[in-house]
Amino acid sequence: MTPNLSILFAARAAGLLPLSFVGSREFSDADKLREVAAHARRLGFAGGLAIHPTQVAIFNEAFSPSAQELEWARRAVAAENDGATSGLSALSLNGKMIDPPVVRRAREILALANSD
């Protein structure tokens, strides 16, 4: 297991915000930095540690939810709220199961958008 994944798992287990150290050698190559930051986000990191001011905008872009992700998150939370009134803890949204872990992820996405 890589050190970054160890940090990710430990932070998630402790309820802390998992930040990735994307790497210092990519700060002058914006395309490479975007690629590495996007990979870190796909792994589950919520942000990155910037070592140079040029990295900030790239990290903000890479780790911010897209409009499509926000719309999905809003629909997932709304579906969960509707399901709760019927006593359901798992339900379907667009043919996919929505259950407590999925709703937790949707709420995390919405929280990221509201933290700006």
OpenMM code with the backbone's topology and positions (N, CA, C; nanometers):
from openmm import Vec3, app, unit

residues = "MET THR PRO ASN LEU SER ILE LEU PHE ALA ALA ARG ALA ALA GLY LEU LEU PRO LEU SER PHE VAL GLY SER ARG GLU PHE SER ASP ALA ASP LYS LEU ARG GLU VAL ALA ALA HIS ALA ARG ARG LEU GLY PHE ALA GLY GLY LEU ALA ILE HIS PRO THR GLN VAL ALA ILE PHE ASN GLU ALA PHE SER PRO SER ALA GLN GLU LEU GLU TRP ALA ARG ARG ALA VAL ALA ALA GLU ASN ASP GLY ALA THR SER GLY LEU SER ALA LEU SER LEU ASN GLY LYS MET ILE ASP PRO PRO VAL VAL ARG ARG ALA ARG GLU ILE LEU ALA LEU ALA ASN SER ASP".split()
positions = [
    Vec3(0.0848, -0.1171, 0.0000),
    Vec3(0.0000, 0.0000, 0.0000),
    Vec3(0.0897, 0.1239, 0.0000),
    Vec3(0.0514, 0.2225, -0.0818),
    Vec3(0.1311, 0.3442, -0.0900),
    Vec3(0.1094, 0.4305, 0.0340),
    Vec3(0.2043, 0.5162, 0.0653),
    Vec3(0.1858, 0.6062, 0.1807),
    Vec3(0.0611, 0.6932, 0.1672),
    Vec3(0.0310, 0.7407, 0.0447),
    Vec3(-0.0886, 0.8224, 0.0262),
    Vec3(-0.2145, 0.7458, 0.0639),
    Vec3(-0.2232, 0.6186, 0.0263),
    Vec3(-0.3417, 0.5402, 0.0608),
    Vec3(-0.3486, 0.5146, 0.2105),
    Vec3(-0.2350, 0.4962, 0.2753),
    Vec3(-0.2345, 0.4801, 0.4209),
    Vec3(-0.2904, 0.6047, 0.4880),
    Vec3(-0.2511, 0.7212, 0.4376),
    Vec3(-0.3024, 0.8474, 0.4909),
    Vec3(-0.4519, 0.8576, 0.4664),
    Vec3(-0.4947, 0.8232, 0.3459),
    Vec3(-0.6371, 0.8283, 0.3116),
    Vec3(-0.7188, 0.7418, 0.4061),
    Vec3(-0.6793, 0.6167, 0.4226),
    Vec3(-0.7553, 0.5244, 0.5069),
    Vec3(-0.7552, 0.5684, 0.6526),
    Vec3(-0.6412, 0.6137, 0.7021),
    Vec3(-0.6329, 0.6583, 0.8415),
    Vec3(-0.7187, 0.7821, 0.8643),
    Vec3(-0.7144, 0.8761, 0.7710),
    Vec3(-0.7948, 0.9971, 0.7855),
    Vec3(-0.9430, 0.9645, 0.7815),
    Vec3(-0.9853, 0.8829, 0.6877),
    Vec3(-1.1270, 0.8451, 0.6786),
    Vec3(-1.1716, 0.7729, 0.8056),
    Vec3(-1.0898, 0.6820, 0.8550),
    Vec3(-1.1253, 0.6064, 0.9756),
    Vec3(-1.1373, 0.6981, 1.0972),
    Vec3(-1.0571, 0.8039, 1.1013),
    Vec3(-1.0597, 0.8970, 1.2139),
    Vec3(-1.1601, 1.0101, 1.1943),
    Vec3(-1.2307, 1.0114, 1.0805),
    Vec3(-1.3265, 1.1174, 1.0540),
    Vec3(-1.2612, 1.2499, 1.0174),
    Vec3(-1.1374, 1.2439, 0.9661),
    Vec3(-1.0635, 1.3647, 0.9295),
    Vec3(-1.0666, 1.3861, 0.7782),
    Vec3(-1.0438, 1.5086, 0.7366),
    Vec3(-1.0400, 1.5423, 0.5951),
    Vec3(-0.9133, 1.4850, 0.5329),
    Vec3(-0.9257, 1.3938, 0.4362),
    Vec3(-0.8060, 1.3345, 0.3761),
    Vec3(-0.7468, 1.4245, 0.2679),
    Vec3(-0.6273, 1.4737, 0.2933),
    Vec3(-0.5573, 1.5569, 0.1963),
    Vec3(-0.4414, 1.4785, 0.1377),
    Vec3(-0.4258, 1.4890, 0.0085),
    Vec3(-0.3199, 1.4183, -0.0611),
    Vec3(-0.1984, 1.5085, -0.0776),
    Vec3(-0.0817, 1.4489, -0.0724),
    Vec3(0.0390, 1.5202, -0.1123),
    Vec3(0.0632, 1.4798, -0.2559),
    Vec3(0.0220, 1.5655, -0.3469),
    Vec3(0.0238, 1.5330, -0.4884),
    Vec3(0.1660, 1.5244, -0.5414),
    Vec3(0.2545, 1.6010, -0.4866),
    Vec3(0.3944, 1.5941, -0.5286),
    Vec3(0.4489, 1.7302, -0.5642),
    Vec3(0.5728, 1.7512, -0.5308),
    Vec3(0.6329, 1.8820, -0.5542),
    Vec3(0.6892, 1.8958, -0.6946),
    Vec3(0.7224, 1.7871, -0.7592),
    Vec3(0.7885, 1.7998, -0.8881),
    Vec3(0.6921, 1.8385, -0.9996),
    Vec3(0.5614, 1.8309, -0.9771),
    Vec3(0.4642, 1.8642, -1.0808),
    Vec3(0.4199, 2.0107, -1.0786),
    Vec3(0.4699, 2.0939, -0.9860),
    Vec3(0.4127, 2.2271, -0.9711),
    Vec3(0.4306, 2.3147, -1.0948),
    Vec3(0.5317, 2.2910, -1.1749),
    Vec3(0.5523, 2.3740, -1.2937),
    Vec3(0.4868, 2.3152, -1.4187),
    Vec3(0.4336, 2.1955, -1.4111),
    Vec3(0.3666, 2.1302, -1.5240),
    Vec3(0.2178, 2.1204, -1.4900),
    Vec3(0.1416, 2.2214, -1.5323),
    Vec3(0.0002, 2.2310, -1.4954),
    Vec3(-0.0801, 2.1094, -1.5420),
    Vec3(-0.0529, 2.0598, -1.6616),
    Vec3(-0.1278, 1.9444, -1.7123),
    Vec3(-0.1009, 1.8199, -1.6285),
    Vec3(0.0239, 1.7964, -1.5947),
    Vec3(0.0600, 1.6806, -1.5113),
    Vec3(-0.0021, 1.6950, -1.3720),
    Vec3(0.0011, 1.8160, -1.3164),
    Vec3(-0.0565, 1.8389, -1.1846),
    Vec3(-0.2064, 1.8122, -1.1861),
    Vec3(-0.2766, 1.8576, -1.2911),
    Vec3(-0.4206, 1.8305, -1.3037),
    Vec3(-0.4465, 1.6796, -1.3058),
    Vec3(-0.3655, 1.6090, -1.3822),
    Vec3(-0.3802, 1.4636, -1.3948),
    Vec3(-0.3598, 1.3944, -1.2592),
    Vec3(-0.2552, 1.4325, -1.1887),
    Vec3(-0.2243, 1.3706, -1.0599),
    Vec3(-0.3306, 1.4068, -0.9564),
    Vec3(-0.3777, 1.5318, -0.9580),
    Vec3(-0.4817, 1.5747, -0.8635),
    Vec3(-0.6130, 1.5018, -0.8924),
    Vec3(-0.6480, 1.4858, -1.0194),
    Vec3(-0.7701, 1.4127, -1.0550),
    Vec3(-0.7616, 1.2681, -1.0082),
    Vec3(-0.6441, 1.2085, -1.0219),
    Vec3(-0.6243, 1.0708, -0.9742),
    Vec3(-0.6423, 1.0637, -0.8223),
    Vec3(-0.5857, 1.1599, -0.7506),
    Vec3(-0.5996, 1.1631, -0.6047),
    Vec3(-0.7467, 1.1750, -0.5659),
    Vec3(-0.8227, 1.2558, -0.6392),
    Vec3(-0.9656, 1.2697, -0.6081),
    Vec3(-1.0395, 1.1383, -0.6339),
    Vec3(-1.0066, 1.0715, -0.7433),
    Vec3(-1.0713, 0.9424, -0.7721),
    Vec3(-1.0415, 0.8405, -0.6625),
    Vec3(-0.9244, 0.8500, -0.6012),
    Vec3(-0.8898, 0.7597, -0.4905),
    Vec3(-0.9710, 0.7900, -0.3649),
    Vec3(-1.0219, 0.9125, -0.3528),
    Vec3(-1.1021, 0.9491, -0.2370),
    Vec3(-1.0491, 1.0655, -0.1557),
    Vec3(-0.9416, 1.1276, -0.2017),
    Vec3(-0.8902, 1.2443, -0.1306),
    Vec3(-0.9822, 1.3636, -0.1541),
    Vec3(-0.9911, 1.4520, -0.0555),
    Vec3(-1.0786, 1.5687, -0.0631),
    Vec3(-1.0030, 1.6958, -0.0989),
    Vec3(-0.8721, 1.6896, -0.1070),
    Vec3(-0.7910, 1.8067, -0.1391),
    Vec3(-0.6455, 1.7678, -0.1465),
    Vec3(-0.5634, 1.8654, -0.1751),
    Vec3(-0.4209, 1.8410, -0.1850),
    Vec3(-0.3430, 1.9482, -0.1125),
    Vec3(-0.2228, 1.9155, -0.0733),
    Vec3(-0.1344, 2.0102, -0.0064),
    Vec3(-0.0531, 2.0827, -0.1125),
    Vec3(-0.0769, 2.2122, -0.1264),
    Vec3(-0.0071, 2.2916, -0.2260),
    Vec3(0.1257, 2.3411, -0.1699),
    Vec3(0.2280, 2.3359, -0.2527),
    Vec3(0.3581, 2.3886, -0.2110),
    Vec3(0.3945, 2.5139, -0.2900),
    Vec3(0.3080, 2.5496, -0.3872),
    Vec3(0.3341, 2.6665, -0.4699),
    Vec3(0.2001, 2.7314, -0.5037),
    Vec3(0.1945, 2.8648, -0.5072),
    Vec3(0.0672, 2.9329, -0.5348),
    Vec3(0.0007, 2.8931, -0.6665),
    Vec3(0.0773, 2.8524, -0.7655),
    Vec3(0.0184, 2.8136, -0.8938),
    Vec3(-0.0660, 2.6862, -0.8819),
    Vec3(-0.0468, 2.6107, -0.7756),
    Vec3(-0.1212, 2.4861, -0.7576),
    Vec3(-0.2636, 2.5090, -0.7061),
    Vec3(-0.2886, 2.6207, -0.6423),
    Vec3(-0.4159, 2.6421, -0.5739),
    Vec3(-0.5349, 2.6341, -0.6692),
    Vec3(-0.5319, 2.7071, -0.7790),
    Vec3(-0.6439, 2.7052, -0.8739),
    Vec3(-0.6643, 2.5662, -0.9323),
    Vec3(-0.5558, 2.4971, -0.9605),
    Vec3(-0.5660, 2.3613, -1.0165),
    Vec3(-0.6292, 2.2675, -0.9147),
    Vec3(-0.5888, 2.2777, -0.7884),
    Vec3(-0.6483, 2.1930, -0.6843),
    Vec3(-0.7946, 2.2271, -0.6629),
    Vec3(-0.8270, 2.3556, -0.6630),
    Vec3(-0.9674, 2.3940, -0.6467),
    Vec3(-1.0531, 2.3331, -0.7565),
    Vec3(-1.0030, 2.3366, -0.8786),
    Vec3(-1.0752, 2.2782, -0.9910),
    Vec3(-1.0857, 2.1263, -0.9780),
    Vec3(-0.9758, 2.0618, -0.9465),
    Vec3(-0.9720, 1.9159, -0.9424),
    Vec3(-1.0554, 1.8568, -0.8291),
    Vec3(-1.0573, 1.9233, -0.7142),
    Vec3(-1.1238, 1.8660, -0.5979),
    Vec3(-1.2643, 1.9205, -0.5740),
    Vec3(-1.3103, 2.0131, -0.6568),
    Vec3(-1.4457, 2.0665, -0.6423),
    Vec3(-1.5442, 1.9791, -0.7191),
    Vec3(-1.6628, 1.9598, -0.6636),
    Vec3(-1.7633, 1.8795, -0.7342),
    Vec3(-1.8093, 1.9492, -0.8622),
    Vec3(-1.8334, 1.8698, -0.9643),
    Vec3(-1.8852, 1.9237, -1.0901),
    Vec3(-2.0345, 1.9522, -1.0751),
    Vec3(-2.0893, 2.0250, -1.1697),
    Vec3(-2.2336, 2.0526, -1.1689),
    Vec3(-2.3129, 1.9215, -1.1743),
    Vec3(-2.2626, 1.8257, -1.2506),
    Vec3(-2.3298, 1.6954, -1.2619),
    Vec3(-2.3265, 1.6205, -1.1282),
    Vec3(-2.2130, 1.6243, -1.0600),
    Vec3(-2.2028, 1.5591, -0.9290),
    Vec3(-2.2957, 1.6249, -0.8277),
    Vec3(-2.3028, 1.7570, -0.8306),
    Vec3(-2.3915, 1.8284, -0.7380),
    Vec3(-2.5373, 1.7925, -0.7632),
    Vec3(-2.5756, 1.7868, -0.8891),
    Vec3(-2.7140, 1.7502, -0.9215),
    Vec3(-2.7450, 1.6088, -0.8733),
    Vec3(-2.6531, 1.5145, -0.8967),
    Vec3(-2.6732, 1.3781, -0.8477),
    Vec3(-2.6860, 1.3764, -0.6952),
    Vec3(-2.5997, 1.4500, -0.6270),
    Vec3(-2.6005, 1.4520, -0.4807),
    Vec3(-2.7325, 1.5079, -0.4291),
    Vec3(-2.7814, 1.6140, -0.4903),
    Vec3(-2.9105, 1.6711, -0.4487),
    Vec3(-3.0236, 1.5706, -0.4686),
    Vec3(-3.0222, 1.5020, -0.5828),
    Vec3(-3.1269, 1.4021, -0.6094),
    Vec3(-3.1170, 1.2841, -0.5127),
    Vec3(-2.9948, 1.2420, -0.4801),
    Vec3(-2.9767, 1.1290, -0.3874),
    Vec3(-3.0268, 1.1643, -0.2479),
    Vec3(-2.9953, 1.2831, -0.2001),
    Vec3(-3.0410, 1.3251, -0.0671),
    Vec3(-3.1926, 1.3419, -0.0665),
    Vec3(-3.2478, 1.3989, -0.1730),
    Vec3(-3.3936, 1.4138, -0.1821),
    Vec3(-3.4618, 1.2774, -0.1845),
    Vec3(-3.4063, 1.1823, -0.2592),
    Vec3(-3.4637, 1.0474, -0.2644),
    Vec3(-3.4585, 0.9820, -0.1271),
    Vec3(-3.3474, 1.0011, -0.0569),
    Vec3(-3.3348, 0.9441, 0.0776),
    Vec3(-3.4375, 1.0065, 0.1718),
    Vec3(-3.4574, 1.1366, 0.1600),
    Vec3(-3.5576, 1.2028, 0.2442),
    Vec3(-3.6973, 1.1515, 0.2134),
    Vec3(-3.7284, 1.1353, 0.0848),
    Vec3(-3.8588, 1.0804, 0.0456),
    Vec3(-3.8741, 0.9368, 0.0949),
    Vec3(-3.7684, 0.8582, 0.0818),
    Vec3(-3.7734, 0.7190, 0.1269),
    Vec3(-3.7899, 0.7070, 0.2771),
    Vec3(-3.7291, 0.7992, 0.3510),
    Vec3(-3.7380, 0.7951, 0.4974),
    Vec3(-3.8814, 0.8143, 0.5439),
    Vec3(-3.9599, 0.8959, 0.4719),
    Vec3(-4.0996, 0.9157, 0.5113),
    Vec3(-4.1815, 0.7882, 0.4933),
    Vec3(-4.1323, 0.6980, 0.4074),
    Vec3(-4.1983, 0.5685, 0.3863),
    Vec3(-4.1317, 0.4567, 0.4656),
    Vec3(-4.0327, 0.4908, 0.5462),
    Vec3(-3.9636, 0.3910, 0.6262),
    Vec3(-3.8582, 0.3121, 0.5507),
    Vec3(-3.8137, 0.3632, 0.4381),
    Vec3(-3.7132, 0.2932, 0.3575),
    Vec3(-3.5742, 0.3469, 0.3878),
    Vec3(-3.4770, 0.2571, 0.3994),
    Vec3(-3.3387, 0.3017, 0.4154),
    Vec3(-3.2565, 0.2709, 0.2900),
    Vec3(-3.3127, 0.1949, 0.1989),
    Vec3(-3.2494, 0.1672, 0.0702),
    Vec3(-3.3570, 0.1790, -0.0368),
    Vec3(-3.3224, 0.2431, -0.1444),
    Vec3(-3.4183, 0.2636, -0.2520),
    Vec3(-3.3448, 0.2782, -0.3831),
    Vec3(-3.4171, 0.2997, -0.4896),
    Vec3(-3.3577, 0.3098, -0.6222),
    Vec3(-3.3678, 0.4530, -0.6731),
    Vec3(-3.2609, 0.4986, -0.7367),
    Vec3(-3.2593, 0.6290, -0.8025),
    Vec3(-3.1982, 0.6078, -0.9399),
    Vec3(-3.2782, 0.6290, -1.0422),
    Vec3(-3.2333, 0.6076, -1.1801),
    Vec3(-3.1760, 0.4676, -1.2005),
    Vec3(-3.2389, 0.3698, -1.1377),
    Vec3(-3.1976, 0.2312, -1.1549),
    Vec3(-3.0790, 0.1883, -1.0708),
    Vec3(-3.0317, 0.2759, -0.9827),
    Vec3(-2.9189, 0.2419, -0.8963),
    Vec3(-2.9616, 0.2511, -0.7509),
    Vec3(-2.9037, 0.1623, -0.6690),
    Vec3(-2.9396, 0.1588, -0.5283),
    Vec3(-2.8830, 0.2796, -0.4536),
    Vec3(-2.9676, 0.3379, -0.3717),
    Vec3(-2.9282, 0.4458, -0.2812),
    Vec3(-2.9482, 0.3928, -0.1405),
    Vec3(-2.8398, 0.3861, -0.0637),
    Vec3(-2.8469, 0.3399, 0.0748),
    Vec3(-2.7620, 0.4347, 0.1601),
    Vec3(-2.7559, 0.4135, 0.2912),
    Vec3(-2.6854, 0.5107, 0.3766),
    Vec3(-2.5429, 0.5470, 0.3344),
    Vec3(-2.4569, 0.4535, 0.2918),
    Vec3(-2.3229, 0.4975, 0.2487),
    Vec3(-2.3260, 0.5877, 0.1247),
    Vec3(-2.4176, 0.5617, 0.0332),
    Vec3(-2.4294, 0.6443, -0.0869),
    Vec3(-2.4795, 0.7836, -0.0492),
    Vec3(-2.5765, 0.7892, 0.0408),
    Vec3(-2.6289, 0.9183, 0.0862),
    Vec3(-2.5205, 0.9957, 0.1614),
    Vec3(-2.4398, 0.9256, 0.2407),
    Vec3(-2.3289, 0.9928, 0.3112),
    Vec3(-2.2335, 1.0570, 0.2104),
    Vec3(-2.2023, 0.9866, 0.1023),
    Vec3(-2.1160, 1.0421, -0.0022),
    Vec3(-2.1824, 1.1629, -0.0677),
    Vec3(-2.3127, 1.1541, -0.0930),
    Vec3(-2.3861, 1.2672, -0.1524),
    Vec3(-2.3796, 1.3886, -0.0601),
    Vec3(-2.3954, 1.3673, 0.0688),
    Vec3(-2.3880, 1.4789, 0.1650),
    Vec3(-2.2461, 1.5373, 0.1697),
    Vec3(-2.1446, 1.4538, 0.1553),
    Vec3(-2.0062, 1.5041, 0.1506),
    Vec3(-1.9842, 1.5927, 0.0285),
    Vec3(-2.0403, 1.5524, -0.0850),
    Vec3(-2.0283, 1.6322, -0.2065),
    Vec3(-2.0958, 1.7679, -0.1870),
    Vec3(-2.2152, 1.7680, -0.1284),
    Vec3(-2.2857, 1.8936, -0.1051),
    Vec3(-2.2102, 1.9814, -0.0051),
    Vec3(-2.1506, 1.9196, 0.0955),
    Vec3(-2.0737, 1.9958, 0.1936),
    Vec3(-1.9510, 2.0595, 0.1292),
    Vec3(-1.8845, 1.9890, 0.0391),
    Vec3(-1.7705, 2.0457, -0.0317),
    Vec3(-1.8117, 2.1690, -0.1107),
    Vec3(-1.9275, 2.1617, -0.1741),
    Vec3(-1.9751, 2.2740, -0.2542),
    Vec3(-2.0103, 2.3938, -0.1665),
    Vec3(-2.0566, 2.3684, -0.0460),
    Vec3(-2.0970, 2.4760, 0.0443),
    Vec3(-1.9820, 2.5324, 0.1252),
    Vec3(-1.8634, 2.4712, 0.1154),
    Vec3(-1.7507, 2.5179, 0.1957),
    Vec3(-1.6727, 2.6290, 0.1276),
    Vec3(-1.7134, 2.6658, 0.0065),
    Vec3(-1.6418, 2.7717, -0.0670),
    Vec3(-1.6574, 2.9063, -0.0017),
] * unit.nanometer
topology = app.Topology()
chain = topology.addChain("A")
for resn in residues:
    res = topology.addResidue(resn, chain)
    for name in ("N", "CA", "C"):
        topology.addAtom(name, app.Element.getBySymbol(name[0]), res)
